[in-house]
Amino acid sequence: MARSTVLIAAVVLAFLVAAPMLEVMAKKYTVGDKKFWNPNINYTIWAQGKHFYVGDWLYFVFYRDQHNILEVNKADYEKCISTHPIRNYTRGAGRDIVPLYETRRYYLLDGRGGCFHGMKLSVLVETPPPPPPFTPPPSQ
């Protein structure tokens, strides 16, 4: 009986130690890194090599009275048309978040004229990769 209690305790302990590694942590991306959301930055290059997963989020920092963040369709994105956005993520503080909740392509742009100066970003959001397989600790 004592042996089975120790075994159960060991399994529970192993699970508690491994549980944090099983979680897929969402990642915050500051758009433009230290250059933030500003004109004359190539956000296509900024996004290259990054993998965006469901649960991640984009953090935009900008001058609130000069720029905004709008989600548009692909055609409007390509032509910098902001007159009928799908969604406006701007909340007025100049520190706004775009949560990436769905596996799809997001088309974002500055609807206050900045799009014509490069302020547009397209990201493909993917399903997170599966966690690594659980390997039980060696028995002693």
C-alpha positions as CSV (number, residue, x, y, z in Angstrom):
1,M,0.0,0.0,0.0
2,A,2.8,2.4,0.9
3,R,4.5,1.6,-2.4
4,S,1.4,2.4,-4.4
5,T,1.0,5.7,-2.5
6,V,4.6,6.6,-3.3
7,L,4.1,5.7,-7.0
8,I,0.9,7.8,-7.2
9,A,2.7,10.7,-5.5
10,A,5.6,10.4,-8.0
11,V,3.3,10.5,-11.0
12,V,1.4,13.5,-9.6
13,L,4.7,15.3,-8.9
14,A,6.0,14.5,-12.4
15,F,2.8,15.9,-13.9
16,L,3.0,19.1,-11.8
17,V,6.6,19.6,-12.9
18,A,5.8,19.0,-16.6
19,A,2.5,20.9,-16.7
20,P,4.0,24.3,-17.3
21,M,6.0,22.9,-20.3
22,L,2.8,21.6,-21.8
23,E,1.2,25.0,-21.9
24,V,1.6,26.9,-25.2
25,M,2.4,30.4,-24.2
26,A,1.0,33.3,-26.2
27,K,3.5,35.7,-27.5
28,K,3.3,39.5,-27.6
29,Y,4.8,41.1,-30.8
30,T,5.5,44.8,-30.6
31,V,4.9,45.8,-34.2
32,G,8.0,47.4,-35.6
33,D,9.9,46.5,-32.5
34,K,11.6,49.7,-31.2
35,K,10.5,51.7,-34.3
36,F,6.8,50.9,-33.4
37,W,3.9,51.8,-35.8
38,N,5.3,54.7,-37.8
39,P,5.6,55.8,-41.5
40,N,8.3,54.6,-43.8
41,I,8.9,51.2,-42.2
42,N,8.6,48.1,-44.2
43,Y,6.3,45.9,-42.0
44,T,6.4,43.1,-44.5
45,I,10.2,42.8,-43.8
46,W,9.5,43.1,-40.0
47,A,7.0,40.2,-40.2
48,Q,9.4,37.9,-42.2
49,G,10.6,34.9,-40.3
50,K,8.1,35.3,-37.5
51,H,5.5,32.7,-36.8
52,F,2.2,34.0,-35.5
53,Y,0.0,31.5,-33.7
54,V,-3.6,31.5,-32.4
55,G,-3.5,33.2,-29.0
56,D,-0.6,35.5,-29.9
57,W,-1.2,39.3,-30.0
58,L,0.1,42.3,-31.8
59,Y,1.0,45.3,-29.7
60,F,0.9,48.7,-31.6
61,V,2.5,51.8,-30.2
62,F,1.8,55.0,-32.1
63,Y,0.8,58.7,-31.9
64,R,-2.9,58.4,-31.1
65,D,-3.9,61.6,-32.9
66,Q,-2.0,60.7,-36.1
67,H,-2.6,57.0,-36.7
68,N,-4.9,54.1,-36.1
69,I,-5.2,50.4,-36.7
70,L,-7.9,49.0,-39.0
71,E,-8.5,45.5,-40.2
72,V,-9.6,45.4,-43.8
73,N,-10.0,42.8,-46.6
74,K,-7.3,41.8,-49.0
75,A,-8.4,44.1,-51.8
76,D,-8.6,47.1,-49.6
77,Y,-5.3,46.3,-48.0
78,E,-3.6,46.2,-51.4
79,K,-5.1,49.5,-52.4
80,C,-4.9,51.2,-49.0
81,I,-8.6,51.7,-48.8
82,S,-9.8,52.3,-45.2
83,T,-13.4,53.5,-45.8
84,H,-15.1,50.3,-44.7
85,P,-12.9,48.4,-42.3
86,I,-13.8,45.0,-40.9
87,R,-12.7,46.2,-37.5
88,N,-11.2,49.2,-35.8
89,Y,-8.7,48.2,-33.1
90,T,-7.9,51.8,-32.1
91,R,-9.0,52.6,-28.5
92,G,-7.5,56.1,-28.4
93,A,-4.5,55.6,-26.2
94,G,-1.9,54.9,-28.9
95,R,-1.1,51.6,-27.2
96,D,-3.5,49.1,-28.8
97,I,-3.7,45.4,-29.1
98,V,-4.8,43.1,-32.0
99,P,-5.6,39.6,-30.5
100,L,-4.9,36.8,-33.0
101,Y,-7.8,34.5,-32.2
102,E,-8.3,32.8,-35.5
103,T,-6.2,30.8,-38.0
104,R,-6.3,33.1,-41.0
105,R,-4.6,36.0,-42.6
106,Y,-5.1,39.4,-41.0
107,Y,-4.8,42.6,-43.1
108,L,-4.1,45.7,-41.0
109,L,-3.4,49.2,-42.0
110,D,-3.3,52.8,-40.8
111,G,-6.5,54.4,-42.0
112,R,-5.3,58.0,-41.5
113,G,-3.1,58.1,-44.6
114,G,-0.1,56.2,-43.2
115,C,-0.9,53.2,-45.4
116,F,0.5,55.0,-48.4
117,H,3.7,55.5,-46.4
118,G,4.1,51.8,-45.6
119,M,2.0,51.5,-42.5
120,K,0.3,48.2,-43.3
121,L,0.8,44.7,-42.1
122,S,-0.4,41.3,-43.2
123,V,0.2,38.3,-40.9
124,L,-0.8,34.7,-41.4
125,V,-1.9,33.2,-38.1
126,E,-1.3,29.5,-37.8
127,T,-2.4,26.7,-35.4
128,P,0.2,26.3,-32.7
129,P,2.5,23.3,-33.1
130,P,1.8,20.4,-30.8
131,P,3.7,20.3,-27.5
132,P,6.7,18.0,-27.3
133,P,5.9,14.5,-26.2
134,F,5.9,13.8,-22.5
135,T,8.8,11.8,-21.4
136,P,8.4,10.4,-17.9
137,P,11.4,10.9,-15.5
138,P,13.6,7.8,-15.2
139,S,12.6,5.5,-12.3
140,Q,15.1,5.1,-9.5
